[in-house]
Amino acid sequence: MTHSSLRPMDAFDPTEPAILYDRVSGTIITWTADQADDYRQASRPRGDGTVVWKAYVFDGWGNVMGG
């Protein structure tokens, strides 16, 4: 995981707003839940705890407001 304040991807709810860390670009992505259905169908968890979706490799998430 990239930072101790980020939660593991297996606890991510794509229907809720969040921030996601993309390991490929090294940036934070703002998640608005507009693509929750696609994420549920097309994302692939990996053995290292990351999730591959489209061109992203997410390895942690957090609440938008930091809570």
C-alpha positions as CSV (number, residue, x, y, z in Angstrom):
1,M,0.0,0.0,0.0
2,T,1.2,3.5,-0.8
3,H,0.3,5.4,2.4
4,S,-0.9,4.3,5.8
5,S,-4.0,6.5,5.6
6,L,-5.3,4.6,2.6
7,R,-7.6,1.6,3.0
8,P,-7.2,-1.7,1.3
9,M,-9.0,-2.2,-2.0
10,D,-11.0,-5.2,-0.8
11,A,-13.0,-2.7,1.3
12,F,-13.6,-0.2,-1.5
13,D,-17.3,0.5,-2.4
14,P,-17.5,1.8,-5.9
15,T,-20.9,3.4,-5.3
16,E,-19.4,5.9,-2.8
17,P,-17.3,8.9,-3.6
18,A,-13.6,8.3,-2.8
19,I,-10.0,9.0,-3.7
20,L,-8.0,6.1,-5.2
21,Y,-4.3,5.8,-5.6
22,D,-3.2,4.7,-9.1
23,R,0.1,2.8,-8.9
24,V,0.7,3.2,-12.7
25,S,0.7,7.0,-12.8
26,G,1.6,7.6,-9.1
27,T,-1.4,9.9,-8.7
28,I,-4.6,10.2,-6.8
29,I,-7.8,9.7,-8.8
30,T,-11.1,11.2,-7.7
31,W,-13.9,8.6,-7.8
32,T,-17.5,9.8,-8.3
33,A,-19.2,6.5,-8.6
34,D,-20.4,7.2,-12.1
35,Q,-18.7,4.1,-13.3
36,A,-19.5,1.8,-10.4
37,D,-21.3,-0.8,-12.6
38,D,-18.4,-1.0,-15.0
39,Y,-15.9,-1.2,-12.1
40,R,-17.9,-4.1,-10.6
41,Q,-17.9,-6.0,-13.9
42,A,-14.5,-5.2,-15.3
43,S,-12.1,-4.8,-12.3
44,R,-9.8,-7.6,-11.5
45,P,-8.3,-8.1,-8.0
46,R,-4.7,-9.3,-7.9
47,G,-2.9,-11.3,-5.3
48,D,-0.9,-8.4,-4.0
49,G,-4.1,-6.5,-2.9
50,T,-4.2,-4.2,-5.9
51,V,-7.1,-4.0,-8.4
52,V,-6.7,-3.6,-12.1
53,W,-9.4,-1.6,-13.9
54,K,-9.0,-0.1,-17.3
55,A,-5.5,1.5,-17.4
56,Y,-5.3,1.8,-13.6
57,V,-3.8,-0.3,-10.9
58,F,-5.5,0.9,-7.7
59,D,-3.7,0.0,-4.5
60,G,-5.5,2.0,-1.9
61,W,-8.5,4.3,-1.3
62,G,-9.7,6.9,1.1
63,N,-12.8,9.0,1.8
64,V,-13.0,12.2,-0.2
65,M,-13.3,14.3,3.0
66,G,-10.5,12.3,4.8
67,G,-12.9,10.6,7.2
